[in-house]
C-alpha cells in the first residue's frame, strides 16, 4: 500500500474490515432471523443471554435496548427513590449521571486516580452521606476499577453497587475472593453493545447482569413495561428490548471476544514500546489485579499542546479523540453549587491532557508505524 492508502485506511474503529472477516457468519445469522420472522424476543435473544451468562460466569443476563437503559433499569430494580444519592466518577461519559438525574436521584461525582483513570476509592468514601444509596464504579477505557477497596466500602456502608462495564466487557479482576469478570461483583453489572464497543452489535443494544434471582426478575419486568404476565402490569416499567437481529450478530462476536481483546492488547503493546522513551507522553496505567481490554488507548500528554497534536494528526489523515473534554461536574446540564472548577484536580487535568489513538481488532503494522511516526514527528517539531 502507498502511504496515502495506509492513511486512508486508518480509523478509530474499523467495523467494515472486521465485518469482512466474519461476513459469511453474520449474513447467515441475519438472514436466519429474517426467515424466522422472530424479530422481538426471539430465540436468538434467549440464546445470546445464556451464552453471555456462561462467558461472564453470572446467573442472569437481561438484554435490553442500550447501555443507558441498562443503568436506568438497574436503578429502578433496586428501588432507588428521588433524593437518594448515587456516587459516580466525574471523568466518564454523561450516561452515568444522566440516568441518575432522570430518575430524580441526586448525582454525586468524585475524582479519579490519575494513573488508571478510574474512580479513586478514597474520594468515593469521602463523598458518602446518610443519603447515599448506591455507587457506580465505571470501568473506564477497558480495565477494572480497584474493586477490593470499593467492595469493602460498599459493604461497610450498606450501599448498592452498579458496575458500568460498557468499556471493559471481558476484562478480569482478581479480588480477595478470586478472579471474576468485571460486571459480576455488584448487585448489577451493565454494558452497552454500541457498534464501536469491544462487543458491539450493528445498532443499539445493552444488557444487565446479576446473580440475584429477585433483582433479575424485577429487571426483566421493568424492561418489558412492568409485565410478568402479558397485559398485567405489576410495576412501572419501560420498553427496552434487544432485537433478534442484534442478538444474532452478538452471538457470533461473543465467540470471538477474547480473540478481539487479545488483538487490542497487541496494539497497546506496540504503542507502549513506541512511546516508552518520550517524556512528553505517559502510556495508560494498568490497574493492579485487572486485565485490560483496551476499549481505548489513552495517552496523557505533558508540556506539549494536546489539541495541537490532535489537529496535526488529523491533518495527516489520522483520527484521534479526546475522552472527555469536559468533566461531568463542569457540564452545563449538571452544574451544582456543591462543585466548582478546581474541586477535582485529577479529573480536570485528564480532561485537559489526554488523547486517544486508534485501536481496534484489524490494525496493521503499517498503520501503527504511520500513527506512531506522526506522533513522534509532532513532538520532535515542538520540543
C-alpha positions as CSV (number, residue, x, y, z in Angstrom):
1,X,0.0,0.0,0.0
2,X,1.1,3.6,-0.6
3,X,1.4,5.9,2.3
4,X,-1.8,7.7,1.2
5,X,-3.6,4.3,1.1
6,X,-2.4,3.4,4.6
7,X,-3.6,6.8,6.0
8,X,-6.9,6.5,4.3
9,X,-7.4,3.1,5.9
10,X,-6.7,4.3,9.4
11,X,-9.9,4.7,11.5
12,X,-10.6,4.9,15.3
13,X,-12.6,1.7,14.9
14,X,-12.7,-0.2,11.6
15,X,-16.0,-2.0,11.7
16,X,-16.1,-2.6,7.9
17,X,-12.9,-4.6,7.8
18,X,-14.0,-6.5,10.9
19,X,-17.3,-7.3,9.2
20,X,-15.5,-8.5,6.1
21,X,-13.6,-11.1,8.2
22,X,-16.9,-12.6,9.6
23,X,-19.2,-11.7,6.7
24,X,-20.5,-15.2,5.9
25,X,-21.4,-16.0,9.5
26,X,-23.0,-12.6,10.1
27,X,-25.0,-12.7,6.8
28,X,-26.3,-16.2,7.5
29,X,-27.3,-15.3,11.1
30,X,-29.2,-12.2,10.0
31,X,-30.9,-14.0,7.1
32,X,-31.9,-16.7,9.6
33,X,-33.7,-14.2,11.8
34,X,-35.4,-12.6,8.7
35,X,-36.5,-16.1,7.6
36,X,-37.9,-16.9,11.0
37,X,-39.7,-13.5,11.4
38,X,-38.9,-13.7,15.2
39,X,-37.7,-10.2,15.4
40,X,-38.6,-9.4,19.0
41,X,-37.7,-11.6,21.9
42,X,-36.9,-14.4,19.5
43,X,-34.7,-17.5,20.2
44,X,-31.6,-15.6,19.3
45,X,-32.1,-13.2,22.2
46,X,-32.6,-16.1,24.6
47,X,-29.5,-18.0,23.3
48,X,-27.4,-14.9,23.4
49,X,-28.4,-14.2,27.0
50,X,-27.5,-17.8,28.0
51,X,-24.2,-17.7,26.2
52,X,-23.2,-14.3,27.8
53,X,-24.2,-15.8,31.2
54,X,-21.7,-18.6,30.6
55,X,-19.0,-16.3,29.4
56,X,-19.3,-14.0,32.4
57,X,-19.9,-16.7,35.0
58,X,-23.1,-14.9,36.1
59,X,-26.6,-16.3,36.8
60,X,-28.7,-13.8,34.9
61,X,-28.2,-11.7,31.8
62,X,-31.1,-9.4,30.9
63,X,-30.7,-8.0,27.4
64,X,-32.1,-4.5,26.8
65,X,-32.1,-1.7,24.2
66,X,-28.9,0.1,25.1
67,X,-26.4,0.7,27.8
68,X,-28.1,3.8,29.2
69,X,-31.3,1.8,29.6
70,X,-29.3,-0.9,31.4
71,X,-28.2,1.6,34.0
72,X,-31.7,3.1,34.4
73,X,-33.3,-0.4,34.7
74,X,-30.8,-1.4,37.4
75,X,-31.5,1.7,39.5
76,X,-35.3,1.2,39.1
77,X,-35.0,-2.5,40.1
78,X,-33.0,-1.5,43.2
79,X,-35.9,0.7,44.3
80,X,-33.9,3.9,44.5
81,X,-36.1,6.9,45.3
82,X,-36.0,10.6,44.4
83,X,-33.4,12.3,46.7
84,X,-31.3,9.3,47.1
85,X,-27.6,10.0,46.3
86,X,-25.7,7.9,43.8
87,X,-21.9,8.4,43.5
88,X,-20.1,8.2,40.2
89,X,-16.7,9.5,38.8
90,X,-16.7,12.9,37.2
91,X,-14.4,11.5,34.4
92,X,-16.8,9.4,32.4
93,X,-19.4,9.5,29.7
94,X,-22.5,11.5,30.6
95,X,-24.9,8.5,30.5
96,X,-23.7,7.6,34.0
97,X,-25.0,10.8,35.5
98,X,-27.9,11.2,33.0
99,X,-29.9,8.3,34.3
100,X,-29.3,9.3,37.9
101,X,-30.8,12.7,37.2
102,X,-33.6,11.4,35.0
103,X,-34.9,9.2,37.9
104,X,-34.9,12.2,40.3
105,X,-31.9,10.8,42.2
106,X,-29.0,13.0,43.2
107,X,-25.8,12.5,41.2
108,X,-22.7,12.9,43.4
109,X,-19.4,13.0,41.5
110,X,-15.9,12.3,42.7
111,X,-12.3,12.5,41.5
112,X,-10.4,9.6,39.8
113,X,-7.0,8.0,40.1
114,X,-4.6,9.9,37.7
115,X,-2.8,6.7,36.6
116,X,-5.7,4.3,35.9
117,X,-8.4,7.0,35.2
118,X,-10.9,5.0,37.3
119,X,-12.7,6.2,40.4
120,X,-10.4,6.8,43.5
121,X,-11.8,4.7,46.3
122,X,-10.6,7.3,48.9
123,X,-12.6,10.0,47.2
124,X,-15.6,7.7,46.9
125,X,-15.7,7.0,50.6
126,X,-15.2,10.7,51.5
127,X,-18.4,11.6,49.5
128,X,-20.7,9.2,51.3
129,X,-23.5,10.8,53.3
130,X,-26.6,9.4,55.1
131,X,-28.5,9.9,51.8
132,X,-26.0,7.8,49.7
133,X,-27.7,4.6,48.5
134,X,-25.5,3.4,45.6
135,X,-22.2,3.7,43.8
136,X,-21.4,3.3,40.1
137,X,-17.7,2.4,39.6
138,X,-17.2,2.9,35.9
139,X,-14.6,0.5,34.5
140,X,-13.1,3.1,32.1
141,X,-11.3,2.5,28.8
142,X,-11.0,-1.2,29.3
143,X,-9.9,-2.1,32.8
144,X,-11.5,-2.7,36.1
145,X,-11.7,-0.1,38.8
146,X,-9.9,-1.0,42.1
147,X,-12.7,-3.4,43.3
148,X,-11.3,-4.7,46.6
149,X,-11.5,-1.3,48.4
150,X,-14.7,-0.4,46.6
151,X,-16.3,-3.7,47.6
152,X,-15.2,-3.0,51.2
153,X,-16.7,0.5,51.2
154,X,-20.0,-0.8,49.8
155,X,-20.2,-3.5,52.4
156,X,-19.3,-1.2,55.4
157,X,-21.8,1.5,54.3
158,X,-24.5,-0.9,53.1
159,X,-24.5,0.5,49.6
160,X,-25.7,-1.0,46.3
161,X,-23.2,-1.3,43.6
162,X,-24.0,-0.9,39.9
163,X,-20.9,-1.6,37.7
164,X,-20.8,0.2,34.4
165,X,-18.7,-2.1,32.2
166,X,-19.7,-0.7,28.8
167,X,-16.0,-0.2,28.0
168,X,-14.5,-3.2,29.8
169,X,-16.5,-6.3,28.9
170,X,-14.3,-9.3,29.0
171,X,-11.8,-7.8,31.5
172,X,-11.0,-9.8,34.7
173,X,-10.3,-8.5,38.2
174,X,-8.6,-10.7,40.8
175,X,-10.1,-9.7,44.2
176,X,-9.5,-11.2,47.6
177,X,-12.1,-13.8,46.8
178,X,-10.8,-14.8,43.4
179,X,-10.9,-13.8,39.7
180,X,-14.1,-12.7,38.2
181,X,-15.2,-10.8,35.0
182,X,-16.0,-7.2,35.6
183,X,-19.7,-6.5,36.0
184,X,-20.2,-9.5,38.2
185,X,-19.2,-8.1,41.6
186,X,-22.1,-5.7,42.4
187,X,-25.9,-6.1,42.6
188,X,-25.9,-5.3,38.9
189,X,-23.4,-5.0,36.1
190,X,-24.4,-3.1,33.0
191,X,-23.0,-2.9,29.5
192,X,-23.6,-1.4,26.1
193,X,-23.3,-3.1,22.7
194,X,-22.9,0.1,20.7
195,X,-21.2,-0.8,17.5
196,X,-17.8,0.6,18.5
197,X,-17.6,-1.3,21.8
198,X,-15.4,-4.4,22.2
199,X,-18.5,-6.5,21.9
200,X,-20.6,-4.4,19.6
201,X,-23.7,-5.1,17.5
202,X,-24.9,-3.3,14.3
203,X,-27.2,-0.9,16.0
204,X,-28.1,-0.2,19.6
205,X,-28.1,-2.8,22.4
206,X,-27.3,-3.4,26.0
207,X,-27.6,-5.8,29.0
208,X,-27.7,-6.1,32.7
209,X,-26.0,-8.9,34.7
210,X,-26.8,-10.1,38.2
211,X,-26.5,-13.1,40.5
212,X,-29.6,-12.1,42.5
213,X,-32.8,-14.0,41.4
214,X,-35.2,-11.4,42.8
215,X,-33.4,-8.5,41.1
216,X,-33.2,-10.4,37.8
217,X,-37.0,-10.9,37.9
218,X,-37.6,-7.2,38.6
219,X,-35.2,-6.1,35.9
220,X,-36.9,-8.3,33.3
221,X,-40.3,-7.0,34.3
222,X,-39.2,-3.4,34.2
223,X,-37.6,-3.8,30.8
224,X,-40.9,-5.2,29.5
225,X,-43.4,-2.5,30.5
226,X,-43.5,-3.8,34.1
227,X,-45.1,-7.1,32.9
228,X,-44.5,-10.6,34.1
229,X,-47.8,-11.9,32.6
230,X,-48.9,-10.3,29.4
231,X,-51.2,-7.2,29.9
232,X,-50.8,-7.5,33.7
233,X,-48.5,-4.6,34.9
234,X,-47.3,-5.1,38.4
235,X,-44.8,-2.3,38.4
236,X,-43.9,0.8,36.4
237,X,-41.6,-0.2,33.6
238,X,-40.1,0.8,30.3
239,X,-39.9,-0.6,26.8
240,X,-36.3,-1.7,26.4
241,X,-35.6,-4.7,24.2
242,X,-32.6,-6.1,22.3
243,X,-33.9,-7.1,18.9
244,X,-33.2,-10.6,17.5
245,X,-31.0,-9.4,14.6
246,X,-28.7,-7.7,17.0
247,X,-28.6,-10.7,19.3
248,X,-27.7,-12.9,16.3
249,X,-24.8,-10.6,15.5
250,X,-23.7,-10.6,19.1
251,X,-23.7,-14.4,19.4
252,X,-21.1,-14.6,16.7
253,X,-19.0,-11.7,18.0
254,X,-19.1,-13.1,21.6
255,X,-17.4,-16.2,20.4
256,X,-14.5,-14.0,19.2
257,X,-14.4,-11.5,22.1
258,X,-11.3,-13.0,23.7
259,X,-9.6,-13.0,20.4
260,X,-10.6,-9.4,19.7
261,X,-9.4,-8.3,23.1
262,X,-6.1,-10.0,22.6
263,X,-5.7,-8.1,19.3
264,X,-6.3,-4.9,21.1
265,X,-3.7,-5.7,23.7
266,X,-1.1,-6.3,20.9
267,X,-1.9,-2.8,19.5
268,X,-1.5,-1.4,23.0
269,X,1.9,-3.1,23.4
270,X,3.1,-1.7,20.1
271,X,2.1,1.8,21.3
272,X,3.7,1.3,24.7
273,X,7.0,0.4,23.1
274,X,6.9,3.2,20.6
275,X,6.4,5.9,23.1
276,X,8.4,4.5,26.1
277,X,11.3,6.9,25.6
278,X,9.2,10.1,25.2
279,X,8.8,12.1,28.4
280,X,6.0,14.1,26.8
281,X,3.7,11.0,26.8
282,X,2.5,8.7,29.5
283,X,1.1,5.3,28.5
284,X,-2.2,4.2,30.0
285,X,-1.6,3.0,33.6
286,X,-2.6,-0.5,34.5
287,X,-4.8,-1.3,37.5
288,X,-3.1,-4.0,39.7
289,X,-5.2,-7.1,39.7
290,X,-7.0,-6.2,36.5
291,X,-6.6,-7.3,32.9
292,X,-7.1,-4.6,30.2
293,X,-9.2,-5.0,27.1
294,X,-8.3,-1.6,25.7
295,X,-11.6,-0.2,24.5
296,X,-9.5,3.0,24.2
297,X,-5.7,3.6,24.2
298,X,-5.5,6.9,26.0
299,X,-2.2,8.7,26.5
300,X,-1.5,11.6,28.9
301,X,0.4,14.4,27.4
302,X,3.0,16.5,29.3
303,X,4.2,20.0,28.4
304,X,3.0,19.7,24.8
305,X,0.0,21.1,23.0
306,X,-2.5,18.2,23.2
307,X,-5.0,19.9,20.9
308,X,-2.2,20.8,18.5
309,X,-1.2,17.2,18.4
310,X,-4.7,16.1,17.6
311,X,-5.0,18.8,14.9
312,X,-1.7,17.7,13.4
313,X,-2.7,14.0,13.4
314,X,-6.0,14.9,11.6
315,X,-4.1,16.9,9.1
316,X,-2.1,13.8,8.4
317,X,-5.3,11.7,7.9
318,X,-5.0,10.1,11.3
319,X,-8.1,10.3,13.6
320,X,-7.7,10.9,17.3
321,X,-10.2,11.6,20.1
322,X,-10.5,13.4,23.3
323,X,-12.4,11.5,26.0
324,X,-13.7,13.5,27.8
325,X,-13.0,17.2,27.2
326,X,-15.5,18.5,29.9
327,X,-15.8,16.6,33.2
328,X,-19.3,15.9,34.5
329,X,-19.1,18.5,37.3
330,X,-18.4,21.2,34.7
331,X,-21.1,20.3,32.2
332,X,-23.8,22.9,31.9
333,X,-26.6,20.3,32.4
334,X,-25.1,19.1,35.7
335,X,-23.9,22.4,37.2
336,X,-24.3,22.1,41.0
337,X,-23.4,24.7,43.7
338,X,-21.5,21.9,45.5
339,X,-18.9,21.7,42.8
340,X,-16.5,24.3,41.3
341,X,-13.7,24.3,38.9
342,X,-10.6,23.0,40.7
343,X,-12.5,20.7,43.0
344,X,-11.4,17.5,41.2
345,X,-7.9,18.2,40.1
346,X,-7.1,14.8,38.6
347,X,-10.2,14.7,36.5
348,X,-9.7,18.2,35.3
349,X,-6.1,17.6,34.4
350,X,-7.0,14.4,32.5
351,X,-9.7,16.3,30.5
352,X,-7.1,18.8,29.5
353,X,-4.2,16.4,28.7
354,X,-5.5,13.0,27.4
355,X,-5.7,11.9,23.8
356,X,-6.9,8.5,22.5
357,X,-5.3,6.9,19.4
358,X,-6.9,4.5,17.0
359,X,-7.2,1.0,18.4
360,X,-9.3,-1.9,17.1
361,X,-9.1,-5.5,16.0
362,X,-7.9,-5.1,12.4
363,X,-4.9,-2.7,12.7
364,X,-1.9,-3.4,10.6
365,X,1.8,-2.9,11.3
366,X,1.9,-0.3,8.6
367,X,-0.9,1.7,10.2
368,X,0.7,1.5,13.6
369,X,4.0,2.7,12.1
370,X,2.3,5.6,10.5
371,X,0.4,6.7,13.6
372,X,3.4,6.4,16.0
373,X,5.7,8.1,13.4
374,X,3.3,11.1,13.1
375,X,3.1,11.4,16.9
376,X,6.9,11.4,17.2
377,X,7.3,13.9,14.4
378,X,4.9,16.4,16.1
379,X,6.8,16.0,19.4
380,X,10.2,16.5,17.7
381,X,9.0,19.6,15.9
382,X,7.6,21.1,19.1
383,X,10.3,20.1,21.6
